[in-house]
């Protein structure tokens, strides 16, 4: 699982959305992530 933040070279959009200078968080799951990792991520989202 990859997690990073920024504007992903879409600064005009993030500026219009009022998300600068922090940008957004992006999470990328891949084929080797376990179900435990996915469930942990979903649990964290449910806490927000």
DAKA-V614921 format. One record per residue. N is the residue number from 0. SS is DSSP state (a for helix, b for strand, c for the rest). PHI is phi in degrees with one decimal (NA if undefined). PSI is psi as a letter, one per 20 degrees, with the letter a starting at -180 (NA if undefined). Layout:
n	ss	phi	psi
N	SS	PHI	PSI
N	SS	PHI	PSI
//
This chain:
n	ss	phi	psi
0	c	NA	p
1	b	-114.0	p
2	b	-132.9	p
3	b	-151.9	r
4	b	-131.6	r
5	b	144.1	a
6	c	-112.0	i
7	c	53.8	k
8	c	63.8	k
9	c	-120.2	l
10	a	-63.3	h
11	a	-63.3	g
12	a	-69.1	g
13	a	-66.6	h
14	a	-66.3	g
15	a	-64.4	h
16	c	-83.4	i
17	c	74.1	k
18	c	-100.6	i
19	c	-88.6	q
20	c	-91.5	i
21	c	-77.7	h
22	c	81.1	b
23	b	-126.1	r
24	b	-99.6	p
25	b	-125.9	p
26	b	-121.8	p
27	b	-119.9	o
28	c	-90.5	q
29	c	-130.6	r
30	c	-62.2	h
31	c	-95.6	j
32	c	-70.9	q
33	c	-85.5	r
34	a	-63.8	h
35	a	-61.6	g
36	a	-66.1	g
37	a	-64.9	g
38	a	-64.4	h
39	a	-63.5	g
40	a	-61.4	g
41	a	-62.8	h
42	a	-64.0	g
43	a	-63.3	g
44	a	-60.9	h
45	a	-65.6	h
46	a	-77.9	i
47	c	-73.6	NA
//
